[in-house]
Amino acid sequence: MKLKTEGLSFKQSLVIVISMLVWLVVLISTLKILPNHSAIYPTVWIFSSSILFLVWLTQRSTVFWLKALNLNTISLTWLTVALVFGVVYWQLDQWLMQWLLPADSGLNEMLNWQQNTAHFYAVSLLMSSVFLAPIFEELFFRGLLLNSIKMKTNGLISISISALLFALIHWSWPEFISLFWVGIMYGWMTLKTKSVLPALIAHITHNALTFWLYVAA
């Protein structure tokens, strides 16, 4: 694949997006078919390999792969904003789910999660849920995908489409409402700073608090 001297073209972005979707479908299907006797949580392999594959595909397409994935530095102010937003959104998300879901459903979900993951290494659950999942999702949705859509439309529409796809891929009702709204905010922060890092930091903060809640339940 020929190197470019600037960011990805729309055609190149589309090829990478399709390649990633095919990769995920094949990988997830394979892991479901094969018996799992490992104590490492399966999504560790899904997210870690997908991050590497996404970066590899982007690097092969352009020398400016960091720009293509919105991996630019941010100020200390935006670092603080991202951390605060992650905490505030997490608390709002908890209140929203308590309001929308039946009583005790949240506790039952946490207890079921503990039971279903008890035989996996805790560190693999932590790495997958808190770090690997946010890294892949932000590089894909607020990096590659947001930049791709923005080539064909304006910022508001590109943020909305990427947020909608982000919510759909996690499909779960009524969590969809929260996921779409936070996808809008993550996209706005990304376009405002020209960097995926604020969204990534906020996403990691939210997932870390959720993981702590599930473990402590």
Secondary structure, 3 states (H helix, E strand, C coil): CCCCCCCCCHHHHHHHHHHHHHHHHHHHHHHHHCCCCCCCCCHHHHHHHHHHHHHHHHHHHCCCHHHHCCCCCCCHHHHHHHHHHHHHHHHHHHHHHHHHCCCCHHHHHHHHHHHHCCCCCHHHHHHHHHHHHHHHHHHHHHHHHHHHHHCCCCHHHHHHHHHHHHHHHCCCCCHHHHHHHHHHHHHHHHHHHCCCHHHHHHHHHHHHHHHHHHHHC
